[in-house]
Structures are given as C-alpha cells and as structure tokens.
Amino acid sequence: MAVDQDFIERFQKETDLLKNLQKRISEAIDRAEDRIAKMKEGKLTKEEIFGAPPKK
C-alpha cells in the first residue's frame, strides 16, 4: 500500500498532538515536583496544594 500525502499530513498532525501532550505532561510533572519540594520544606499545606475541601 502506497503512502499518500493525506496520510502523511494526518500522521504529522497526530505526532504534533502527541508532542504537545508530552510538553504539557512534562510541565505538570515539574509543577508537582516543585510542590513536593515545598511540602517537604513545610512551605505548603494540603489545602494550598489541592484547594479547600468542599463544603458539606
């Protein structure tokens, strides 16, 4: 089966989407690691990290 231009373009779009997702995940991991470091130093509470608990 031959690879046509349409297939190449769709594959490129999917690859670009995955790269974007990878970037966003890496950024989220960096933020989480920063929060962990601050928690270990006692600079953040659970509420500051996860937000206030829901009101009952």
N, C-alpha and C positions, 0 to 999 in steps of 0.2 A: 504494500500500500504506500503510495507516494504521500509526502508531507507537503500540503499546500500552504499558501500564505495565511489563510484564515486560521488554520490550525496553529501556526507559529505565533500569530498575534494573540490568540486565546491563551496559549501556553505562557506567553510572555506576561499577559495580564495576571494570570494565576500566580506566576512567580513573583511579580511585583507585589501582589496582595500578601503573599507569604513573607516577603521581606519586610513589609510594613508591620505585619503581625509580630514578626520576630523583634523588630525595633521596639514596639510597644511593650512586649513582654519583658525585654531587657530593661527598659526604663522602669517598669513596675517592680522588677526584682531589685534594682538599685534603690528605689524608694523604700522597699521593705527592709533591705539590709541596713539602710540608714536609720530606720525606725528601731530596728533590733538593737543597733549600737546605742541609740539614745535611751532605750528601755534599760539596757544593761548599766548605763551610767545613772539611771534613776531620773532622767530628764523628762520622760513621758509616762503618762498613766494610761491605763486601758481605755479610759474614756476619750483621751486625746487621740488615741490611735484609731479606735473603732467608732467613735462618736458616742453620744449619750445613749444610755439604754432606753428602749421605748417606754413611754408612759403607760401605766396599767389602767 
